[in-house]
Amino acid sequence: MSKYIPGNQKHLTLEDRIYIENELNRGTTFKDIAKFLCKGPTTISKEVKAHRISDWYHKGTFYNAKNFCVHRYHCRKTNACGKIILCGVKCSSCPTCNQTCRDFEKERCSRLDKAPYVCNGCPKKISQSPYQIVTNHPELELSVRTLYSYLDQGLFTARNVDLKRKVKFKPHKCHKTQISNRTVFINRTYQDFQTLHLESFTEMDTVHSSRDSKKTLLTFFFTKEKLFLTFLMNRCTEGAVRLILDRLEKHLGTYGFISTFEHILTDRGTEFGDPEALETGANGIQRTSIYYCDPMHSGQKGGLEQAHTMLRMVLPKGTSFEFLTQWDVNLIVNHINSTPRESLGGRTPYSVVLETLGEEVLNAFQLRPIAPDEVNLTPKLIRFNS
């Protein structure tokens, strides 16, 4: 058709090829491209077929970019080749997955088998944010958060790597030590606690050792008296926390415990995951009421967190509690409670508790005063191999 145009038999130039690419991105047909370049549609078709490039690096999984199986995002197979007896690696991440798996089905787009033979101009390649998709298509009945979750789970062909900003974000920390049973928090949230309008209550938390030891410190803080208590546990479990509370009830008596620990505010650690068991005493009487702070809001029990900073002056982070004894813990607590507080007008928590709760309570807690000039909040107070 165009062979009579002078100079038409020459090879395609770089400018011609750039024009072909731009027009393919716009969805222009071979016939229209050929008319503009004064070439035949067959010439354009052969040019595209000869120089198209496989987009394999966007097809595979994260660890196996050349995986073309249609099941690659949902496959959970392991050891499909049978070469390794104990192989826990997913086959979709293995380079030999497509060659050895019997259920392999190669993904193939029909657009590549007919004109334009490439992905350029494909409407499926239009990049829109999940918010745009949900807003423009209310018939989906999905929230933006749900759509992000589906993308993260690999339920669509699009993946997290296709999102412009998410690949730059660091993964969120997974707090595996938090309570998973949400029914525990019914009528026990921080909002429920605020409705009580309490002038004084007790805060509870745990302080963990280094990885060398599983021993943990259970800590209490009385907001009115600024009294700090610490008890050593061999394990950070619900049973260990209940054992400490049972011991305190035995020393104080049931009614003494109720008057001292009437309301307790704590965080959402798994060691506090059974509030009913912790609230109920040995004789079946409810001895306290437990409430939980909001997630990631340690400031809601700021008094105890501040007391932890004083504790860390003696037991810095990274210190192993393996050789620590309750006698050592009591010594640390005595020095902390013998430190004057500005909020108490220069008085010590020990002297305030002596007036409010009495000497019997201090004896039950095994507390004794330390002379002002002998108070020492440094690691030298406890001499043991950490």
C-alpha positions as CSV (number, residue, x, y, z in Angstrom):
1,M,0.0,0.0,0.0
2,S,2.7,2.4,1.1
3,K,5.5,1.1,-1.1
4,Y,5.1,3.9,-3.6
5,I,6.0,6.6,-1.0
6,P,9.6,7.6,-1.5
7,G,12.0,6.4,1.1
8,N,9.5,4.1,2.7
9,Q,11.7,1.0,2.3
10,K,14.2,2.2,4.8
11,H,14.6,0.7,8.3
12,L,12.7,2.1,11.2
13,T,14.6,4.9,13.0
14,L,14.9,5.4,16.7
15,E,12.4,8.2,16.5
16,D,9.9,5.8,14.8
17,R,10.4,3.2,17.5
18,I,9.8,5.7,20.2
19,Y,6.7,6.8,18.5
20,I,5.4,3.2,18.3
21,E,6.0,2.8,22.0
22,N,4.2,6.0,22.9
23,E,1.2,5.1,20.7
24,L,1.0,1.6,22.1
25,N,0.8,3.1,25.6
26,R,-2.1,5.2,24.4
27,G,-3.8,2.1,22.9
28,T,-3.5,3.1,19.3
29,T,-3.9,0.3,16.7
30,F,-1.2,-1.0,14.4
31,K,-3.2,0.3,11.4
32,D,-3.2,3.9,12.7
33,I,0.5,3.7,13.7
34,A,1.4,2.3,10.2
35,K,-0.6,5.1,8.5
36,F,1.4,7.8,10.3
37,L,4.8,6.2,9.7
38,C,3.9,5.3,6.1
39,K,4.5,1.7,6.8
40,G,2.4,-1.4,6.6
41,P,0.6,-2.8,9.6
42,T,2.5,-6.1,9.2
43,T,5.8,-4.2,9.5
44,I,4.7,-2.6,12.8
45,S,3.5,-6.0,14.1
46,K,6.8,-7.7,13.3
47,E,8.7,-4.9,14.9
48,V,6.7,-5.2,18.1
49,K,7.1,-9.0,18.2
50,A,10.8,-8.8,17.6
51,H,11.6,-6.3,20.3
52,R,9.1,-7.0,23.1
53,I,10.6,-7.8,26.4
54,S,9.2,-10.3,29.0
55,D,8.0,-8.7,32.2
56,W,9.1,-11.7,34.3
57,Y,10.5,-9.7,37.2
58,H,7.0,-8.4,38.0
59,K,5.4,-11.8,37.7
60,G,7.0,-14.1,40.3
61,T,6.9,-14.2,44.1
62,F,9.3,-12.2,46.3
63,Y,11.9,-15.0,46.6
64,N,11.4,-16.5,43.1
65,A,11.0,-13.9,40.4
66,K,10.7,-16.4,37.6
67,N,7.7,-18.3,39.0
68,F,5.0,-18.1,36.3
69,C,2.5,-20.5,38.0
70,V,-1.1,-19.2,38.4
71,H,-1.2,-20.7,41.9
72,R,2.0,-19.0,43.1
73,Y,0.3,-16.5,45.5
74,H,-1.8,-19.1,47.3
75,C,0.3,-22.3,47.1
76,R,1.4,-23.8,50.4
77,K,3.2,-26.8,49.0
78,T,6.5,-28.0,50.4
79,N,9.0,-30.6,49.1
80,A,7.2,-31.1,45.8
81,C,10.4,-32.4,44.2
82,G,10.9,-35.0,46.9
83,K,14.7,-34.5,46.9
84,I,14.9,-33.3,50.5
85,I,13.4,-35.4,53.3
86,L,12.8,-32.5,55.7
87,C,12.2,-29.3,53.7
88,G,10.1,-26.6,55.3
89,V,10.6,-24.1,52.4
90,K,7.6,-23.2,50.3
91,C,7.9,-24.5,46.8
92,S,6.7,-21.2,45.3
93,S,10.0,-19.7,46.6
94,C,12.2,-22.4,45.0
95,P,13.8,-21.8,41.6
96,T,12.9,-25.4,40.4
97,C,9.2,-25.0,41.3
98,N,7.8,-24.7,37.8
99,Q,9.9,-27.7,36.5
100,T,9.1,-30.2,39.3
101,C,5.5,-29.4,40.5
102,R,2.8,-31.6,38.9
103,D,0.1,-28.9,39.4
104,F,2.1,-26.2,37.5
105,E,-0.1,-24.1,35.3
106,K,1.6,-21.3,33.4
107,E,0.0,-18.0,33.5
108,R,-0.7,-16.6,30.1
109,C,-2.5,-13.4,29.1
110,S,-4.5,-13.6,25.9
111,R,-3.4,-10.1,25.0
112,L,0.1,-11.4,24.3
113,D,-1.2,-13.9,21.7
114,K,-2.9,-11.2,19.5
115,A,-2.4,-7.6,18.6
116,P,-0.8,-5.6,20.2
117,Y,1.2,-8.5,21.6
118,V,2.5,-6.4,24.6
119,C,1.1,-5.1,27.9
120,N,1.5,-1.4,26.8
121,G,-1.8,0.4,27.0
122,C,-3.5,-2.4,28.9
123,P,-6.3,-1.0,31.1
124,K,-5.3,-3.4,33.8
125,K,-2.0,-1.5,34.2
126,I,-3.7,1.7,35.3
127,S,-2.3,2.5,38.7
128,Q,-4.8,3.8,41.3
129,S,-4.7,3.9,45.0
130,P,-7.0,1.7,47.1
131,Y,-8.8,4.8,48.2
132,Q,-9.5,5.8,44.6
133,I,-10.8,2.3,43.8
134,V,-13.1,2.2,46.8
135,T,-14.4,5.7,46.3
136,N,-15.1,5.2,42.5
137,H,-16.7,1.8,43.0
138,P,-19.0,1.8,46.0
139,E,-20.6,-1.4,44.7
140,L,-17.6,-3.3,46.1
141,E,-18.8,-2.6,49.6
142,L,-15.2,-2.7,50.9
143,S,-13.3,-0.3,53.2
144,V,-9.9,1.0,52.4
145,R,-8.4,-1.0,55.3
146,T,-10.0,-4.2,54.0
147,L,-8.6,-3.7,50.5
148,Y,-5.1,-3.2,51.9
149,S,-5.5,-6.4,54.0
150,Y,-6.5,-8.3,50.8
151,L,-3.5,-7.0,49.0
152,D,-1.2,-8.0,51.9
153,Q,-2.7,-11.5,51.9
154,G,-2.0,-11.9,48.2
155,L,-5.7,-12.4,47.2
156,F,-5.2,-10.2,44.1
157,T,-2.7,-10.2,41.3
158,A,-1.5,-6.8,42.5
159,R,0.8,-7.0,45.5
160,N,2.4,-4.7,48.1
161,V,5.3,-4.0,45.8
162,D,2.8,-2.4,43.3
163,L,1.8,0.2,45.9
164,K,3.8,3.4,45.5
165,R,4.5,4.2,49.2
166,K,4.0,0.9,51.1
167,V,7.3,-0.5,50.0
168,K,9.0,2.3,51.8
169,F,7.3,1.7,55.1
170,K,8.8,-0.5,57.8
171,P,6.6,-3.5,58.9
172,H,4.5,-2.8,62.0
173,K,5.7,-4.5,65.2
174,C,3.6,-7.5,66.1
175,H,3.0,-7.5,69.8
176,K,2.8,-11.2,70.4
177,T,2.7,-10.7,74.2
178,Q,-0.6,-8.9,74.2
179,I,-4.0,-10.4,75.1
180,S,-5.7,-11.8,72.0
181,N,-9.1,-12.5,73.6
182,R,-10.9,-9.1,73.2
183,T,-13.8,-10.2,75.4
184,V,-11.6,-9.7,78.4
185,F,-11.7,-6.0,78.0
186,I,-15.5,-5.7,78.2
187,N,-16.3,-3.2,81.1
188,R,-12.5,-3.1,81.9
189,T,-11.2,-0.5,79.4
190,Y,-9.5,2.7,80.4
191,Q,-12.7,4.6,79.6
192,D,-14.6,2.5,82.1
193,F,-11.8,3.1,84.6
194,Q,-12.1,6.9,84.2
195,T,-15.8,6.8,85.0
196,L,-14.9,5.8,88.6
197,H,-13.2,9.1,89.3
198,L,-10.7,7.5,91.8
199,E,-8.4,9.7,93.8
200,S,-6.0,6.7,94.5
201,F,-5.5,3.3,92.9
202,T,-2.8,0.8,92.2
203,E,-0.8,0.4,88.9
204,M,0.6,-3.0,87.9
205,D,3.1,-4.0,85.3
206,T,6.1,-6.4,84.7
207,V,9.8,-5.7,84.0
208,H,11.6,-8.3,81.9
209,S,15.1,-9.6,82.2
210,S,17.5,-10.0,79.4
211,R,17.2,-13.0,77.1
212,D,19.5,-15.0,79.3
213,S,16.8,-15.5,81.9
214,K,13.0,-16.0,82.0
215,K,12.7,-14.4,85.4
216,T,10.4,-11.4,85.6
217,L,9.6,-8.7,88.1
218,L,6.0,-8.0,88.9
219,T,5.7,-4.3,90.0
220,F,3.0,-2.2,91.8
221,F,2.7,1.5,92.3
222,F,0.3,3.2,94.7
223,T,-0.6,6.6,93.1
224,K,-1.4,8.4,96.3
225,E,1.5,7.3,98.5
226,K,4.0,6.8,95.6
227,L,4.9,3.5,97.1
228,F,6.7,1.0,94.8
229,L,6.6,-2.7,95.2
230,T,8.4,-5.5,93.2
231,F,8.1,-9.2,93.4
232,L,10.3,-11.8,91.6
233,M,8.6,-14.4,89.4
234,N,10.3,-17.4,87.8
235,R,8.1,-17.1,84.7
236,C,6.0,-14.4,83.2
237,T,2.7,-16.2,83.2
238,E,-0.9,-15.8,84.5
239,G,-0.2,-18.4,87.1
240,A,2.9,-16.7,88.4
241,V,1.0,-13.4,88.8
242,R,-1.9,-15.1,90.6
243,L,0.6,-16.8,92.9
244,I,2.0,-13.4,94.0
245,L,-1.5,-12.0,94.6
246,D,-2.4,-15.0,96.6
247,R,0.7,-14.6,98.7
248,L,-0.1,-10.9,99.3
249,E,-3.6,-11.8,100.3
250,K,-2.3,-14.4,102.8
251,H,0.0,-11.8,104.4
252,L,-2.5,-8.9,104.4
253,G,-5.7,-10.9,105.0
254,T,-8.6,-10.9,102.6
255,Y,-10.1,-7.6,103.8
256,G,-6.7,-6.0,104.2
257,F,-6.0,-6.9,100.6
258,I,-9.3,-5.5,99.4
259,S,-8.7,-2.2,101.1
260,T,-5.1,-1.9,99.8
261,F,-5.6,-3.2,96.2
262,E,-9.2,-2.2,95.6
263,H,-8.6,-1.1,92.0
264,I,-5.7,-2.1,89.8
265,L,-4.8,-0.6,86.4
266,T,-2.5,-2.6,84.2
267,D,-1.5,-3.1,80.6
268,R,-2.6,-5.7,78.1
269,G,0.2,-8.2,78.6
270,T,-0.7,-11.9,78.3
271,E,0.3,-12.4,82.0
272,F,-2.8,-10.4,82.9
273,G,-5.1,-12.2,80.4
274,D,-7.3,-13.9,83.0
275,P,-8.7,-11.0,85.1
276,E,-11.4,-13.1,86.8
277,A,-8.8,-15.5,88.2
278,L,-6.7,-12.6,89.4
279,E,-9.6,-10.8,91.0
280,T,-10.9,-13.9,92.9
281,G,-9.2,-14.9,96.1
282,A,-8.6,-18.3,97.5
283,N,-11.9,-18.2,99.4
284,G,-13.9,-17.2,96.3
285,I,-14.3,-13.5,97.4
286,Q,-13.6,-10.8,94.8
287,R,-10.5,-9.1,96.2
288,T,-9.9,-6.5,93.6
289,S,-11.1,-5.0,90.2
290,I,-8.7,-5.0,87.3
291,Y,-8.8,-2.5,84.4
292,Y,-6.6,-2.2,81.3
293,C,-4.9,0.7,79.6
294,D,-5.3,1.5,75.9
295,P,-2.8,-0.2,73.6
296,M,0.5,1.7,73.2
297,H,-0.5,4.2,75.9
298,S,1.9,3.4,78.8
299,G,1.5,7.0,79.9
300,Q,-1.9,6.1,81.3
301,K,0.0,4.5,84.2
302,G,2.8,7.1,84.1
303,G,3.5,6.8,87.9
304,L,4.6,3.2,87.5
305,E,6.7,4.0,84.4
306,Q,8.5,6.7,86.3
307,A,9.2,4.2,89.1
308,H,10.6,1.8,86.5
309,T,13.2,4.4,85.6
310,M,14.4,4.4,89.2
311,L,14.5,0.6,89.1
312,R,16.5,0.7,85.9
313,M,19.1,2.8,87.7
314,V,20.0,-0.3,89.7
315,L,19.1,-2.9,87.1
316,P,19.9,-1.4,83.7
317,K,18.3,-2.8,80.5
318,G,20.2,-5.9,79.4
319,T,20.7,-7.1,83.0
320,S,20.0,-10.8,83.6
321,F,17.7,-11.6,86.6
322,E,18.9,-15.2,86.7
323,F,20.9,-14.7,89.9
324,L,18.5,-12.2,91.5
325,T,16.7,-13.1,94.7
326,Q,13.7,-11.7,96.4
327,W,16.0,-10.4,99.1
328,D,17.9,-8.4,96.5
329,V,14.6,-7.1,95.1
330,N,13.4,-6.0,98.6
331,L,16.7,-4.1,99.1
332,I,16.2,-2.2,95.8
333,V,12.6,-1.4,96.7
334,N,13.6,-0.1,100.2
335,H,16.1,2.3,98.6
336,I,13.5,3.5,96.1
337,N,10.9,4.1,98.7
338,S,13.3,5.9,100.9
339,T,14.0,8.5,98.3
340,P,12.2,11.9,98.9
341,R,9.6,12.9,96.4
342,E,8.8,16.5,95.4
343,S,5.2,15.5,94.9
344,L,5.0,14.5,98.6
345,G,6.6,17.7,99.8
346,G,10.0,16.2,100.3
347,R,8.7,13.2,102.2
348,T,9.5,9.6,101.4
349,P,6.8,7.1,100.2
350,Y,7.8,4.9,103.2
351,S,6.9,7.7,105.7
352,V,3.6,8.4,104.0
353,V,2.5,4.8,103.9
354,L,3.4,4.5,107.6
355,E,0.8,7.2,108.3
356,T,-1.9,6.1,105.9
357,L,-1.7,2.3,105.8
358,G,0.1,1.5,109.0
359,E,3.1,-0.4,110.1
360,E,1.4,-3.8,109.7
361,V,1.1,-3.3,105.9
362,L,4.7,-2.3,105.7
363,N,5.7,-5.5,107.5
364,A,3.5,-7.5,105.2
365,F,5.4,-6.0,102.3
366,Q,8.7,-6.7,104.0
367,L,9.7,-3.0,103.8
368,R,12.1,-1.1,106.0
369,P,13.4,2.5,105.9
370,I,16.9,3.4,104.6
371,A,18.8,6.3,106.1
372,P,18.9,9.3,103.8
373,D,22.6,9.3,103.4
374,E,22.7,5.6,102.7
375,V,20.2,5.6,99.7
376,N,22.0,4.2,96.7
377,L,20.3,3.9,93.3
378,T,23.2,2.5,91.3
379,P,24.1,-1.0,90.0
380,K,26.6,-1.2,92.9
381,L,23.7,-1.8,95.2
382,I,23.3,-5.3,94.0
383,R,26.5,-7.3,93.6
384,F,25.9,-10.4,91.4
385,N,27.0,-11.6,88.1
386,S,24.6,-10.4,85.4
